[in-house]
Amino acid sequence: MIKVFVVDDDPVYSMMIGETLKRHELLEFTYFTNAEDCVSSLHERPDIITIDFHLPDANGLELLSKIKKFDTGIYTILISGQKDLEVVVEAYKMGATSYLIKNEDTLVELDNSVKNLIAAIKLEQEVESLREQVFERNKYSNILGSSPAIMKMLNLVQKVESKNILVMISGESGTGKELFARAIHYNSQRKKKPFVTVNMGAIPLDLVESELFGHEKGAFTGATSKRIGKFEEANQGTIFLDEIGEIDMDTQKKLLRVLQEQEVVRLGNNKAMKLDVRVIAATNKDLMKEVKEGRFREDLFYRLQGFLLQLPPLRERGDDIIILAKAFLKEFTEQNKMGEMKISRPAMEALVKHSWPGNVRELKSIVERAALMADSSEIQEEDLIFSG
């Protein structure tokens, strides 16, 4: 339901507003004859409030001010015989959604305004629903497993989620580095802000700086318009720099400055922009070895050592292999409407014995392929095709 407060000391006009708007579905009306009663009921979280400018205990601007102090997101429509341009301008400055002058067309204009607001509110509700689905998908409960190795990781992640500290996640390919990065972000105070993923190894060398820091129009050949970089895109949220060990020395130097100063400079611009971005980096390389061999800056290496998470390879997670395999099988069969399937004991034993060089990513692929290969509702050992 969409809650509508109607505030007017004229009960007849209030009912006219209600009769006009009741054709819209999902509207729930509450009527008030004074400002005080309206303010005391704001805890009910109305979506829309129509306000008569002249009330017994306040004028429309005074009530509008109190509403906006309570919640700036409430849509407010002032209705008044007051045609003073300064009052109208002030109302909009204070955050009024609409200001309607009372005349023979007022109720029609109100109906149109509310119709547009209903569409906006429905869209907001859909966006919020999608956001909640994202939060649900990134809960810690979605990091499956009960082995000591994975429980240790979860304990460490929960220690760092609410702290504004750089996190460095290392581990072999396919161990779930991005899954952990998302869990940290979506369980932090920044969860409603952007989570921006950058695969550092996938960006062409000549475009890395533009991709990360942005550029102005004409900054280089082909820069036909201004573009914000990934750091700006992630402002107030989190940027996940995956495979950070792949970047060249020049980019490393510029990245170090961004991490130290918390500001970026677009290509073609000399003005630095301050940012509030949490950085989570990840690598499958031994960065200390890279430093010793001259491929990674030592100062950047130490700057990245904020909070370290060393994810365990799948082969060290014991029975987690079976937990994950069953989850992947259930997900795959449901998505493809294949009916319920199981994994035979010999197949389970084969899964546990495998060395898993591709880790969780490899397990998912093998289980999905086995589900397609199986001649019955139970995966057999011969259905498992291991590479290498």
C-alpha positions, 0 to 999 in steps of 0.5 A: 500500500501507498500511504497518503496523508491529507492535511486540511482544516476543511473536512469537505475539501479533504473528502474531495481530495480523497474522492479524486484520488481513490481511483488509484489503486493501493492508496491508503488515506489518513486525514488531519485537520492540523499540523500537530496531529500530522507531525505526531503521526509521521512515524507511520511513514507516509509516502505522500502528504498533501498540505493545505497552506493555511492551517489552524496551528501552522502555515504550509511552510512550517509543516513542510519544514518539520516533515523534511526534518523527519524524512526528506524522502516523503513526497509533499504537495502544497495546496494554497490560494497563496500566489506569492512567488517568493512563497512558491520558490521557498517551498520548492527550495525546502523540498516540496514536490509540487505547489498547486494554486487553488482554482477550478483545476486544482483537483485535476492537477493534484490527480496528475501529480499523484499519478506520477508519484505513484509510478515513482514510488512503485519504481523505488519499491522495485529497486529496493526489492532488487537491492534486498535480493542483492543483499540476500545473495551476498550474505555470509550464509552463501559462503558454503562450508563448515571446514576449520579453514573456511570458518577461520576465514569467515571469522576474520571477514566479520572482524573487518567488515565494519572497519574502514581498512584496505583488505587484501585477499590472496588465493589461487584462481577459483577460490572465491576471492570476489565472493568474499569481497562482495560479502565484506561490502554487502555486510558493511555500512557501505552496502547501499553504495556502489560495489565496483569490480575491476579485473586489472588483468583484462584491461589493455595497458594503454587504457588502464589509467583512463579506466581507473581514474577517468579522462576529460574530453580530448585528453588523448586520441579517441577521447571524444567525451568525458568519462569518470573512472572506476574510483569515482564510480565507486565513491562512498562504496567499495572498489574491488581490484581483482588480480592487482598483481597484473598491473604495470609499474607506472600504473602501480605508482599512480595507484599508490598515490590514490591509496595514500591521498584518497583522491584521483586526477582524471587524464587531461585535468590537473584538479584532484578530486577527493574520494571516500572509497573502500579498497579491496584488492585480490591476487593469485600471485605471490606479491613478495616474490614479485617485489623481489624480482622487480615486477611489483613496487615494494611501497605499494606492496606494503600499502596493500598489507592492511588486512590480509585474507589468505583463502584456502584452496579447495583441496584443503577444505575436506567435506566442504567439497561435498557441501559445495557439489550438492549446492551446485547440483541443486542450483543447476537442476532447478535452473534447467528444470531437470528434476531432483538429482543426487551424487552417488557415494563412489562419485563423492569419494572421487570428488574428495580425492581430486586435487582441484587445481581450478578450485571451486570454479572447477568443481562447479563446472564438473558437477554441472557437466556430470548432471548432463552426462548422467543417465539417471537421477544419480551422478555416478563416478564415470559421469565425472570428467576431470581435466588434466 
